[in-house]
């Protein structure tokens, strides 16, 4: 099935399209579930592919297979790898050979493990390399990890973070100049407009029932337990209020048990992993992000582009995304009472909720769309490739010359490393 229409090409002029036609990108990522980093990688690879470039994604063979399924029919090649131990010269050699075999023009790694291996392999293969750090400071707890990431940063052409706060921490943690780090916030495509959300019918909600929606996997860092406590606080005042969470994860059973204990299980809905996020958002009166830690969360951006009023924890880059509170209500993390009060404010005042929803949509449209993000990455890619003028792999970015990939185009046909 040809799915390229689901990932429209980037907005480019004819000159820009010619510039990137046939250029080969490798996208390296250490995980393979439907998280924010993985979704961003899938969108970038598919968008570049639709614009005429050639793209390879290197993913763990023992993963969930989500990226391969997501990119099926887009023309993007998926290369699975096996990494049996943290330090593996065998994997490093395989990755170098993979970049050479596909005659990659530029390698883009994501998160710690692939940043380290990608920098080493790209240097050996003679191609420019950058890496993007998406999450928190999970790398900082061990000195060995900080040293490894510092070496990767020094060996790479560019280091990217999705937030200014993470850039600040990265510069301090890795003992590198802040000027070496580029901040490119995440961006998303606006969800398809939905006239009538089937979610409300699915949950058997009436026209006067109110629905608060969260989108995120059921992990402690997402703070869904605090949202559940807030629902219990609001229940007496709002007898027709429901909360729905789109996501899956280890806390599902614990959240259900807690909802029973709080006597709100009939109004607390775990939707599982959903592919119809636009439909989910369209059914919401308010979108809530109760996270304990975030970079620039894609779910928040999608809710803003959909025009939903937002209540979010003031963590990570969220205050910047919400323009200091002008595009959404911010609350302290881990504070169910503050969360309940903020939700009460918007549920009780639909006019204010609509105003905030419009402000959120305008803010996201200006600064956090997929095309805004990709324009920044393409500028960075162009600069990196121009710094390798003698490398024949970068020929495509100069004159648009297109050369075919090797014959092994079938997803999952890449070599495995033991």
C-alpha positions as CSV (number, residue, x, y, z in Angstrom):
1,X,0.0,0.0,0.0
2,X,1.3,3.4,-1.0
3,X,1.1,5.6,2.1
4,X,3.1,8.6,0.8
5,X,0.0,10.8,0.8
6,X,-0.2,10.4,4.6
7,X,3.2,12.2,4.8
8,X,3.0,15.1,2.4
9,X,6.2,16.6,1.0
10,X,7.7,19.6,2.6
11,X,6.7,23.0,1.4
12,X,9.6,23.9,-0.9
13,X,10.2,26.1,-4.0
14,X,11.2,24.3,-7.2
15,X,14.8,25.3,-6.6
16,X,14.8,23.8,-3.1
17,X,13.1,20.6,-4.4
18,X,15.8,20.2,-7.0
19,X,18.5,20.8,-4.4
20,X,17.4,17.9,-2.2
21,X,16.3,15.4,-4.8
22,X,18.3,12.3,-4.5
23,X,20.3,13.3,-1.4
24,X,20.6,10.3,0.9
25,X,19.9,10.7,4.6
26,X,20.4,8.1,7.4
27,X,18.3,8.5,10.5
28,X,19.6,6.6,13.6
29,X,17.5,6.0,16.6
30,X,17.9,3.6,19.6
31,X,14.2,2.9,20.3
32,X,11.2,1.8,18.3
33,X,7.9,2.7,20.0
34,X,5.3,5.3,19.3
35,X,7.0,8.0,21.5
36,X,7.8,11.6,20.7
37,X,11.3,11.1,19.3
38,X,10.2,8.1,17.1
39,X,7.2,10.1,15.8
40,X,9.5,13.0,14.9
41,X,12.0,10.7,13.1
42,X,9.2,9.0,11.1
43,X,7.7,12.4,10.0
44,X,11.1,13.8,9.1
45,X,12.2,10.7,7.1
46,X,8.8,10.4,5.3
47,X,8.6,14.2,4.6
48,X,12.1,14.2,3.1
49,X,11.3,11.1,1.1
50,X,8.1,12.7,-0.3
51,X,10.3,15.7,-1.3
52,X,12.5,13.5,-3.5
53,X,15.4,12.5,-1.2
54,X,16.3,9.0,-0.2
55,X,16.0,8.0,3.4
56,X,17.2,5.1,5.6
57,X,16.2,4.6,9.2
58,X,18.4,2.5,11.5
59,X,16.3,0.9,14.2
60,X,16.7,-1.9,16.8
61,X,15.8,-5.3,15.5
62,X,14.4,-6.3,18.9
63,X,12.1,-3.3,19.0
64,X,8.3,-3.1,18.6
65,X,8.4,-2.7,14.8
66,X,6.4,0.5,15.1
67,X,8.6,2.6,12.9
68,X,8.6,-0.1,10.1
69,X,4.8,-0.2,10.2
70,X,4.5,3.6,10.4
71,X,6.7,4.0,7.3
72,X,5.4,1.1,5.3
73,X,4.6,2.2,1.8
74,X,6.5,5.5,2.1
75,X,9.6,4.4,0.3
76,X,11.8,4.8,3.3
77,X,14.2,1.9,3.9
78,X,14.3,0.4,7.4
79,X,17.6,-1.1,8.5
80,X,17.4,-3.2,11.7
81,X,20.3,-3.6,14.0
82,X,21.3,-5.7,17.0
83,X,23.3,-4.2,19.9
84,X,24.0,-6.9,22.4
85,X,26.2,-4.9,24.8
86,X,26.7,-1.2,25.6
87,X,30.2,-1.2,24.1
88,X,30.3,-3.0,20.7
89,X,33.1,-2.4,18.2
90,X,31.2,-4.9,16.0
91,X,28.1,-2.7,15.9
92,X,30.3,0.4,15.2
93,X,31.9,-1.3,12.2
94,X,28.5,-2.5,10.9
95,X,27.1,1.0,11.2
96,X,30.1,2.4,9.3
97,X,29.6,-0.2,6.6
98,X,25.9,0.6,6.4
99,X,26.5,4.3,5.8
100,X,29.1,3.5,3.1
101,X,27.0,0.8,1.5
102,X,24.0,3.2,1.1
103,X,26.3,6.1,0.1
104,X,24.7,8.3,2.7
105,X,25.2,12.0,2.4
106,X,24.3,12.9,5.9
107,X,23.6,11.0,9.1
108,X,21.2,12.3,11.8
109,X,21.2,10.5,15.1
110,X,18.7,10.8,18.0
111,X,19.4,10.3,21.7
112,X,22.4,9.1,23.6
113,X,23.3,5.6,22.2
114,X,23.0,6.5,18.5
115,X,24.6,9.9,19.1
116,X,27.7,8.1,20.3
117,X,27.8,5.3,17.7
118,X,26.6,7.6,14.9
119,X,29.3,10.1,15.5
120,X,32.0,7.4,15.4
121,X,30.6,5.6,12.3
122,X,29.9,8.8,10.3
123,X,33.5,10.0,11.0
124,X,34.9,6.7,9.8
125,X,32.6,6.8,6.7
126,X,33.6,10.4,6.0
127,X,30.0,11.9,6.1
128,X,28.7,14.8,8.2
129,X,26.8,13.9,11.3
130,X,24.5,15.7,13.8
131,X,22.5,14.4,16.7
132,X,19.4,15.6,18.4
133,X,18.7,15.2,22.1
134,X,14.9,15.1,22.8
135,X,14.4,14.3,26.5
136,X,15.8,15.2,29.9
137,X,19.2,14.8,31.4
138,X,19.1,11.0,31.7
139,X,22.6,10.8,30.3
140,X,24.1,13.0,33.2
141,X,23.9,10.5,36.0
142,X,27.1,8.6,35.0
143,X,30.4,10.2,34.3
144,X,31.1,7.6,31.5
145,X,28.0,8.7,29.7
146,X,28.9,12.4,29.9
147,X,32.4,11.7,28.6
148,X,31.0,9.5,25.7
149,X,28.5,12.2,24.7
150,X,31.1,14.9,24.9
151,X,33.3,13.0,22.5
152,X,30.3,12.5,20.2
153,X,29.6,16.2,20.3
154,X,33.2,17.1,19.5
155,X,33.2,14.6,16.6
156,X,29.9,15.8,15.2
157,X,29.2,18.7,12.9
158,X,26.3,19.9,15.0
159,X,24.4,19.2,18.2
160,X,20.7,19.9,18.4
161,X,18.4,20.1,21.4
162,X,14.6,20.6,21.2
163,X,14.6,23.2,24.0
164,X,16.8,26.0,25.3
165,X,16.8,24.6,28.8
166,X,18.2,21.3,27.6
167,X,20.8,23.2,25.6
168,X,21.9,25.0,28.7
169,X,22.2,21.7,30.7
170,X,23.9,19.9,27.8
171,X,26.6,22.6,27.5
172,X,27.3,22.4,31.3
173,X,27.1,18.6,31.5
174,X,29.4,18.0,28.5
175,X,31.8,21.0,29.1
176,X,31.3,22.4,25.6
177,X,30.6,25.9,24.4
178,X,26.9,26.8,24.2
179,X,27.6,28.1,20.6
180,X,28.1,24.5,19.5
181,X,24.5,23.7,20.3
182,X,21.6,24.6,18.1
183,X,18.0,24.7,19.5
184,X,15.3,23.5,17.1
185,X,12.0,23.0,18.8
186,X,9.8,20.1,17.7
187,X,7.0,20.8,15.2
188,X,4.0,18.9,14.1
189,X,1.4,18.9,11.3
190,X,-2.0,20.1,12.2
191,X,-4.5,17.3,12.8
192,X,-7.1,16.8,10.1
193,X,-10.2,18.9,11.0
194,X,-12.9,16.7,12.5
195,X,-16.5,18.0,12.4
196,X,-17.9,15.4,14.8
197,X,-15.7,13.4,17.2
198,X,-16.6,9.8,17.3
199,X,-14.8,9.6,20.7
200,X,-17.7,11.1,22.5
201,X,-20.1,8.5,21.0
202,X,-17.5,5.8,21.9
203,X,-17.6,6.9,25.5
204,X,-21.4,7.4,25.4
205,X,-21.2,11.0,26.4
206,X,-24.1,13.4,26.2
207,X,-24.0,16.9,24.7
208,X,-23.7,18.4,28.2
209,X,-21.0,16.1,29.4
210,X,-17.5,17.6,29.7
211,X,-14.4,15.8,28.6
212,X,-10.8,16.5,29.5
213,X,-8.2,14.7,27.3
214,X,-4.6,13.8,27.8
215,X,-2.3,12.2,25.2
216,X,0.8,10.3,26.4
217,X,2.1,6.9,27.3
218,X,1.2,5.7,30.8
219,X,4.6,6.2,32.5
220,X,5.2,7.9,35.8
221,X,6.9,10.9,34.1
222,X,3.7,11.8,32.3
223,X,2.0,12.6,35.7
224,X,-1.4,10.9,34.9
225,X,-1.8,9.9,38.5
226,X,-2.0,13.6,39.4
227,X,-4.7,14.1,36.7
228,X,-6.7,11.3,38.3
229,X,-6.5,12.9,41.7
230,X,-7.6,16.2,40.2
231,X,-10.6,14.5,38.6
232,X,-11.6,13.2,42.1
233,X,-11.3,16.8,43.5
234,X,-13.6,18.1,40.7
235,X,-16.1,15.3,40.8
236,X,-18.5,16.8,43.3
237,X,-18.7,20.1,41.4
238,X,-18.8,18.5,37.9
239,X,-20.9,15.4,38.1
240,X,-20.8,15.0,34.3
241,X,-17.0,15.5,33.9
242,X,-14.9,12.7,32.3
243,X,-11.2,12.3,31.7
244,X,-9.8,10.2,28.9
245,X,-6.1,9.4,28.3
246,X,-4.8,8.2,24.9
247,X,-1.7,6.1,25.4
248,X,-0.5,2.8,26.7
249,X,2.1,1.7,29.3
250,X,3.0,0.0,32.5
251,X,0.7,2.1,34.8
252,X,-2.6,1.1,33.2
253,X,-3.6,-1.4,35.9
254,X,-2.4,0.9,38.7
255,X,-4.4,3.8,37.4
256,X,-7.5,1.8,37.0
257,X,-7.2,0.6,40.6
258,X,-6.7,4.1,41.9
259,X,-9.8,5.3,39.9
260,X,-11.8,2.6,41.7
261,X,-10.5,3.7,45.0
262,X,-11.4,7.3,44.3
263,X,-14.8,6.2,43.0
264,X,-14.4,7.8,39.6
265,X,-13.8,4.7,37.5
266,X,-17.0,5.3,35.5
267,X,-15.6,8.7,34.5
268,X,-12.0,7.7,33.9
269,X,-11.2,6.3,30.4
270,X,-8.0,4.7,29.2
271,X,-8.1,4.7,25.4
272,X,-5.0,2.8,24.7
273,X,-2.7,3.7,21.8
274,X,-4.7,5.8,19.2
275,X,-3.9,6.7,15.7
276,X,-6.8,9.1,15.4
277,X,-5.4,11.9,17.6
278,X,-7.3,14.6,15.7
279,X,-10.5,12.8,16.4
280,X,-9.6,12.4,20.1
281,X,-8.7,16.1,20.4
282,X,-11.9,17.2,18.6
283,X,-14.0,15.6,21.4
284,X,-12.2,17.4,24.2
285,X,-13.4,20.5,26.1
286,X,-9.9,20.9,27.5
287,X,-6.5,19.3,26.8
288,X,-4.3,18.7,29.8
289,X,-0.5,17.9,30.0
290,X,0.2,16.9,33.7
291,X,3.8,15.8,33.0
292,X,6.7,16.0,35.5
293,X,9.3,16.5,32.8
294,X,9.1,17.5,29.2
295,X,11.1,18.9,26.3
296,X,8.7,20.2,23.6
297,X,6.0,17.6,23.7
298,X,4.3,16.7,20.4
299,X,1.0,16.0,22.0
300,X,0.9,19.6,23.3
301,X,1.7,21.0,19.9
302,X,-1.0,18.9,18.2
303,X,-3.6,20.1,20.8
304,X,-2.6,23.7,20.2
305,X,-2.8,23.4,16.4
306,X,-6.3,21.8,16.9
307,X,-7.4,24.9,18.9
308,X,-7.9,23.1,22.2
309,X,-7.6,25.1,25.4
310,X,-4.6,23.9,27.3
311,X,-3.7,23.2,31.0
312,X,-0.1,22.1,31.4
313,X,2.6,21.6,34.0
314,X,5.2,24.4,33.9
315,X,8.1,22.0,33.1
316,X,10.9,22.0,30.5
317,X,10.1,24.1,27.5
318,X,6.3,24.2,28.2
319,X,6.3,27.8,29.5
320,X,8.1,28.9,26.3
321,X,5.7,27.0,24.1
322,X,2.7,28.5,25.9
323,X,4.2,32.0,25.6
324,X,4.5,32.5,29.4
325,X,0.8,31.6,30.0
326,X,-0.7,33.7,27.2
327,X,-1.5,30.5,25.1
328,X,-2.5,28.2,28.0
329,X,-2.8,27.8,31.7
330,X,0.3,26.6,33.5
331,X,0.4,24.9,36.9
332,X,3.1,23.4,39.1
333,X,3.9,19.8,38.5
334,X,2.8,17.2,41.1
335,X,0.0,19.5,42.4
336,X,-3.4,17.9,41.9
337,X,-5.1,20.9,43.7
338,X,-3.6,23.4,41.3
339,X,-4.4,21.2,38.4
340,X,-8.1,20.9,39.5
341,X,-8.3,24.7,40.0
342,X,-7.0,25.4,36.5
343,X,-9.4,22.9,34.9
344,X,-12.2,24.4,37.0
345,X,-11.4,27.9,35.6
346,X,-11.7,26.7,32.0
347,X,-14.7,24.3,32.4
348,X,-16.7,27.0,34.2
349,X,-15.9,29.7,31.5
350,X,-16.4,28.4,28.0
351,X,-15.7,31.8,26.5
352,X,-12.3,32.0,28.2
353,X,-11.6,28.4,27.1
354,X,-12.3,29.4,23.4
355,X,-10.1,32.5,23.7
356,X,-7.2,30.4,25.0
357,X,-7.8,27.8,22.4
358,X,-7.5,30.4,19.6
359,X,-4.4,31.9,21.2
360,X,-2.8,28.4,21.4
361,X,-3.6,27.7,17.8
362,X,-2.1,31.0,16.7
363,X,1.0,30.5,18.8
364,X,1.6,26.9,17.4
365,X,0.9,28.0,13.8
366,X,3.5,30.7,14.0
367,X,6.3,28.7,15.7
368,X,5.7,25.0,16.1
369,X,4.5,23.6,12.8
370,X,6.3,20.7,11.0
371,X,7.4,22.9,8.1
372,X,8.9,25.6,10.5
373,X,10.9,22.8,12.2
374,X,12.1,21.3,8.9
375,X,13.1,24.7,7.5
376,X,15.5,25.0,10.4
377,X,16.8,21.5,9.9
378,X,17.2,21.9,6.2
379,X,19.2,25.1,6.8
380,X,21.5,23.1,9.1
381,X,21.8,20.2,6.7
382,X,22.8,22.6,3.9
383,X,25.5,24.2,6.0
384,X,26.9,20.8,7.0
385,X,27.0,19.5,3.5
386,X,28.6,22.6,2.1
387,X,31.4,22.0,4.6
388,X,32.1,18.7,2.9
389,X,32.5,20.0,-0.7
390,X,34.9,17.3,-1.8
391,X,32.6,14.5,-0.7
392,X,30.9,13.0,-3.7
393,X,28.0,11.9,-1.5
394,X,27.0,15.6,-1.1
395,X,26.8,16.1,-4.9
396,X,23.0,16.0,-4.8
397,X,22.6,19.0,-2.6
398,X,24.6,21.1,-5.1
399,X,23.1,20.1,-8.4
400,X,20.2,17.9,-7.7
401,X,21.8,14.8,-9.3
402,X,19.9,11.7,-8.3
403,X,21.5,8.2,-8.0
404,X,19.6,5.1,-7.2
405,X,19.9,3.3,-3.9
406,X,21.2,-0.2,-3.7
407,X,18.8,-2.9,-4.7
408,X,17.9,-4.0,-1.1
409,X,14.9,-1.7,-0.8
410,X,12.7,-3.9,1.2
411,X,12.1,-2.8,4.8
412,X,13.9,-5.0,7.3
413,X,16.4,-6.4,4.7
414,X,19.4,-4.7,6.4
415,X,22.2,-6.7,8.0
416,X,21.9,-7.7,11.6
417,X,24.7,-7.3,14.1
418,X,25.3,-10.0,16.7
